[in-house]
Amino acid sequence: MTDGNRTSGAQPGAEVPAAGAESGAPGPVPGPAPRALGVPDLSLVVLIGATGSGKSTFAARHFKPTEVISSDFCRGLVSDDDNDQSASGDAFEVLYFIVGKRLAAGRLTVVDATNVQAESRAQLVRLAREHDVLPVAIVLDVPEHVCAERNAARADRAGLPRRVIQRHQRELRRSVGKLEREGFRTVHLLRGAREVEDVEVVRERRFNDLRHLTGPFDVVGDVHGCRAELETLLDRLGYALARDAEGRAVDAVHHEGRTAVFVGDLVDRGPDSPGVLRLVMGMVASGHALCVSGNHENKLGRHLDGRTVQHTHGLAETVEQLAKEDEAFRAGVATFVKGLVSHYVLDGGALVVCHAGLPEKYHGRTSGRVRSFALYGDTTGETDEFGLPVRYPWAEDYRGRAAVVYGHTPTPRAGWLNNTLCLDTGCTFGGKLTALRWPERELVDVPAERVWYEPTKPLAAEAPGGADGRPLDLGDVAGRRTVETRHMGRLAVREENAAAALEVMSRFALDPRLLPYLPPTMAPCATAKPSDEADARGEGFLEHPREAFAEYRAAGVREVVCEEKHMGSRAVVLVCRSAAVARERFGVSGASEGVSGAVYTRTGRPFFDDRARTERLLGRVRDCVERAGLWAELDTPWLLLDAELMPWSLKATGLLRTQYAAVGAAARSVFPEALGALEAAAARGVDVASLLDRQRGRAADAAAFTDAYRRYCWRVGEAAPGAGAAGSGGLAGIRLAPFQLLAVQGRSLAAVPHTAQLALIDRLMAAERALLEEAGDAAPEAGGPAADRMGLLAPTRRLVVDTEDEESVAAGVAWWLDLTAGGGEGMVVKPVGALVRQPDGRLVQPGVKCRGREYLRIVYGPEYTRPENLRRLRARHLGHKRSLALREYALGLEALDRLADGEPLWRVHEAVFAVLALESEPVDPRL
């Protein structure tokens, strides 16, 4: 394949004689090898020739049947007659439609029609340009008598007038010399029937198609003449530099066979563009690197080609530096930059590297438009206050499967956005030179040695990515939305659900900058199988752990961890090492200035109205993280924790008073007198035995109901005896039970096995015990109220169960029975491996809650254990709740991934908002 026009073949019209026909040879002489016709593997091939020239036979021999779109076939589609010329208009509309759909899908397409008229070819060239593929012409120039003989042999064309063939031949000859000017990038001329038969079509891989190269790769951002920084970065990446006799770096080899990929803009602005070129050219020549063209290479190439260009934006410095090099080096540079392609598709299509970015529809395509976008990007048509073009934020709309890694637009730090990454971190402007390790997705950077070139404007996150980005916008969340997730594809949010979430988020939620994640709802385990005997004794179960174990076993999950379900409310804790970290990393300011994190509910509301209490709780957690050594071990200035905050009454006081306590108070008021009256009537000989038994049972159920909810209520914020008043900001009585580390700086920890997660939590518990022991003899004034020095962190008891071992399952059931018999809420069963998929690729439920028999009395009412009530409740429908749990889980994972990747707030908030929106879907709240 070539980038320019190409014509193959000699003058049209000549017939090639048979081998040996005029040589007097006694027998056949072996002919030459078939002539190869190169056809790009993604192109529009237009067959051109008179009727009877053999186009259909040629197409059938060299292309798949599905690749060939015939005008005759399309006539048959619209008229049931392949030769009905009156249907040609409709037939070609169908043909153009099919061709367009195939090209849009990235399929090589062959058009089998005469195509001898310029106007018919023009439409095909337009289609090729519209879909950014190369148009290729294959001309079958067969003598008139051969075409006539072939048509005469076909029953459907035996009566075709000879003048039709003659007209086609005249139009063909007028067209051949104009095909390149019409836009065909390659023209193959086949002269005579023998030459048509003696060719072989060879599919040529596009220059940008390197999908067969799987890496691993190290993608390097814009170097801009910073040779010293490039050498330092390559050394950090593990490359060994090779130098010439003068000590100049001319190659670099990685000891593990990795390949460097440069995103362009090697030259201009920096102190040593020739040195950068010498090194990169050597790496490319030896097969140790790939390089795409940047706009600065393109401009340098035009200068070296003798064309007039403005020596601005650093080109003057490069020209001056190259003037000190010899002519051979400058010629090598000219050849190198001229041969650079616009982009590469690598690693099976999973990675696209270009200079200025590339929408998915351009990946692997070949056209001037694709090259222009890859080199320069797109602009809005506006200019900023510095007179520079405003870049169009194409990455904000990107939803492609391939990761697009690019440069061009300087940004203070690299950050993923919609699976795109800008690596230009302004090295020549005093920033950093950054590389991406692929497929590890790790960023490696080195600081600039100095400011080599003063920027026209200060570095800012203009590139679509990084944690700065644009502010939140109502358009990001209003109306029907579709959120692209990495673990569950596209998830839809209904307009009415978005409206409900917007009401909650705008009125009650805390600062969105401190709200990077919302936990998903949790699915209950399957309803327990009925047991008439147990139900009759009042011992029946609505939920039972055997159902949870069986569900995970059926999903292929062998090991699960049973975690104690605490008697509190779900809480997310964002704790920063300092208020300065919260300001720098999360951008808190204004009313949130000075905070060091957040503690919030699963609907995004602050847990405490008292900011002092929030900071006191964060301070205790921060001290434990410091004592446990997790700041250093996890290399992070902040942590995001999933936890349970107790008691339940801390958040649900109003609900307890108006709903639960009212029931208990009414029962205590009514039943004693009612039972007393019934007992007195029985003593008088009245037959009220059945009624008395029923009311005694109802009184017992009401008492059990009261006992159940009281376990979740206690007073908080009061000092321990003799310690004085703790004040409203105290932590006395408050317990926080963290059970998962969700994310740290640069990493989502959602896939870390739960056993490892709980081991980290145990270290926090041990750290708090040590801190409290050290503070035990301190005066209250030294560390705050004595009550606040009591333990805040509560442990999460757990048990690992093998779902395929009946003894282990029985032990899990017994553990749950003991836990709930002592008043516990129940347990959550989770796959030990955390983020798990079924064999068919679907996500496995991240956790299934199995609530205790007495706790469910709070949920379903005092008398839910009666046999008739259990029978009705066992018909509950769980499908919607389970679907909701999985969708919210996938959105939560997406929010954590975007947070870890350093994406801007609006991108993280998009996934967080979607979780809250799904919460308004109509689902039985008791589930």
Disulfide bonds with the S-S distance in Angstrom:
none
